[in-house]
Amino acid sequence: MDLLPSAHVDSFARDRLPAADRWPELRFDLDGLHYPDQLNCAGHLLDTAIAAYGPDRKCLISNAETWTYGDLDRHSDQIAHVLTAELGVVPGNRVLICGPNSPWTVACWFGVLKAGGVVVTVVPLLRSEEIATVAEIAQVSVALCAPGCDEQASLAGVAGMRVLTVGGKGPEDLVERCSRVAAGEFDTVRTSQDDVAMIAFTSGTTGRPKGCLHFHRDVLAIADTFAEHVLRARPDDVFTGSPPLGFTFGLGGLVIFPLHVGASTVLLERGSPEALLGAIEKHGVSVLFTAPTAYRAMLAMLESDSRSGDGDSSSGGSGEGGGDTRLSTLRRCVSAGEALPGETWRAWHAATGVKIIDGIGATELLHIFISAADDDIRPGSTGRPVPGWEAVILDAEGNPVPDGEPGLLAVRGPVGCRYLADERQSTYVRHGWNYTGDTYIRDADGYFWYQARSDDMIISSGYNIAGPEVENALLRHPSVLEAGVIGMPDADRGQLVTAFVVLRPEAATGEATVKELQEFVKARIAPYKYPRAVHFVPALPRTNTGKLQRFKLRDLL
């Protein structure tokens, strides 16, 4: 499709879009998916909410402070001013953001977009080597990092990338710089609706991350499909959740969706199950976003409290099934990141009265595209295509698979996969469809039932973890000769990162070596990726050509 004239002075992102014939087919059939040619999603979200509810409406809540919509608008303007007037950022430059779920992290996201920049978000757990890879692929010019993250970004040593702390000490800190900027000193850049707003990185099975290019209109499209038609949020809702803002699940659920309707969101720097339960009770949370692992952990806590007499489950919750009074304000619970078992859904409903909205999304497609809510839910099923999206089950040649038989999930809608100068585009996009890498069955009623990942990706506790990346980290240990990593079924995490390791002859097996390898991996890649189970084996199964047969690793147990 033809692109509109760009407002980007730096054309890096647009120049690296896939060729038009390698794009998936985009669908804009749904009402509400047509946007003005000139669109800045950050300005649109804030301006719309402030026009409807005023600048004093509560917006972002953290343990340290509460911001109104006016506060977020003012601080993001200040950040945009600092970026452009003091740091020389021009429209189209890439700016990396690394920080916890906090008001200032959100303000950085809005500020970069207001300045016409392209946001590159990463999670705070990334190590310097991982940050370096992302920054080099995206050719990042400025990194805005919370204290702690700035050290990892500086250690990355990316040429030409300037690192600023956000909330640290000294006159060079971004927050301090903003305090010297008067309100009203920045006019939002009038980007095109198809200017790149974000580069969201996802790990592939090779371990090298892929940059997914998303437009300004894409940011609004996920709100005008899933949030509008399935979640159905309200202006009086209070959101919270566990996913980091560096993941698109968290960005949508904790920033884009609440601000789209003028709601507020509670930002937790550590979204543990304990913290979620505390935030729900303290702030009267009505919309919760987290992974099945957290729902199971919270259920266990509720059951433990009930046995010990610490909780109060004497009266009903917000749904029809009754539940713990501490959760009585909940009305919407969303699960994604891994398949939601039917048993978990039923147990949560029995405990809280709330029907969990399951869904599948992808970084390539920005957010959820198959889901179901309320009476449309069938526990154990992911649901049906979200309005505005289509989904089919195809074989490897692109032919439809009969209902009831497993095949490859393929989807299309208003957002599509566009990798940044990556040959893997032709693997994800085929025949005009986005192939998600999941094996599904569609039943006769049009419901989709998850079967397994079709590639080597491990989904554990809602995190996408590339097995080969963990293997590469293990192989750097002097005692490791070979390594194979897969996901094994696990009741709590969905999948458990499991390593099969061939040690060098002089190395000793045993628990001490297991712990040594785990700590070694944690120090080199994000800690959540480390193998929680390590098995020492004499050899790994390989083909005649030496290729690792990961599907045979399970047979070694």
CORSULPE-V261792 format. One line per field, one symbol per residue. ss: DSSP state (A for helix, B for strand, O for the rest). phi: phi as a letter, one per 20 degrees, with the letter a starting at -180 (. if undefined). psi: psi as a letter, one per 20 degrees, with the letter a starting at -180 (. if undefined). A space follows every 10 residues. Layout:
BEGIN
ss->???
phi->???
psi->???
END
This chain:
BEGIN
ss->OOOOOOOOOO OAAAAOOOOA AAOOOOOOOO OOOOOOOBOO AAAAAAAAAA AAAOOOOBBB BOOOOBBBAA AAAAAAAAAA AAAAAAOOOO OOOBBBBBOO OOAAAAAAAA AAAAOOOBBB BBOOOOOAAA AAAAAAAAOO OBBBBBOOAA AAAAAAOOOO OBBBBBOOOO OOOAAAAAAO OOOOOOOOOO OBOOOBBBBB BBBOOOOOBB BBBBBAAAAA AAAAAAAAAA AOOOOOOBBB BOOOOOOAAA AAAAAAAAAA AOOBBBOOOO OOAAAAAAAA AAAOOOBBBB OAAAAAAAAA AAAAAAAAOO OOOOOOOOOO OOOOAAAOOO OBBBBOOOOO OAAAAAAAAA AAOOOOBBBB BOAAAOOBBB BOOAAAOOOO OOBBBOOOOB BBBBOOOOOB OOOOOOBBBB BBOOOOOOBO OOOOAAAABB OOBBBBBBBB BBOOOOOBBB BBBOOOBBBB OOBBBBAAAA AAAAAOOOOB BBBBBBBBBB OOOBBBBBBB BBBOOOOOOO AAAAAAAAAA AAOOOOAAAO OOBBBBOOOO OBOOOOOBOA AAAAAAO
phi->.fefgeeffe egfffdffgg fdfffdccff gndddfgebd ffffffffff fecnfeffcd ccfeacdeff ffffffffff ffgeeddmfd gofececcaf fbgfffffgf fffffnfdec ecefffegff fffffffelf dcddcfgoff ffffffmffn eeddfcnecn fefffffffe dffmebdgfe fefdffecde eceefenefd edecefffgf fffedfffdd flfcfefceb rdffffdfff gffdcfffff dmedceddfc efgfffffff ffdmfdccda eggfffffgf fffffffene dcdfcfeedf emqfffdfef cccdcboafe fgffgfffff ecndefeeac cbgfdnbfcc aaclfefcgn efpcgfgncc bbdcefenef eggndfaefc cbafccfcff lcffgfefdb lndeefndec cdefenedcf dafecefddc lneecegfff gffffeffee ebbcccddgb fedncdfcdd cdefgeeeep fffgffffff fgfdcggfef fecccecfad fcffenffef fefgffe
psi->qpqrpqipho jgghhjqqqh ijqrpqpkhp qijpqqgopo hghggggggh hhiqijppfp prhhrpqrhh gggghhgggh gggghhijpq piqpppporr orhhgghggh gghhijrppo qqqiiqrhhg gggghhgimp hppopqpghh gghghhkppi opppqokbqr iiqgggghij pqqjjppppn rqhkqphqop pqpriiipqp pppprhhhgh hhhieghghg glrqhjqoqr rhpqiiqhgg gghifggghh jkarpoopho lrhghggghg ggjlpipppa rhghggghgh gggghghijh rokirqbiai jraphhjiip hpppprhrpo qhhgghgggh hijpopoqqp aqhhjgbpip rqqciipoph qhbrpppiqq qrprahjjqq pqqiqqappp rqbiprpnqo lpiigighoq kjqooijqpr pprhjjqpop grqibjppop kipppoghhh ghghiiphip gqppprpqpp hgifqpoppo poqqhiqprr hghghggghg ghihrphiiq oippppqhqq pqrhjjppnh iihhii.
END
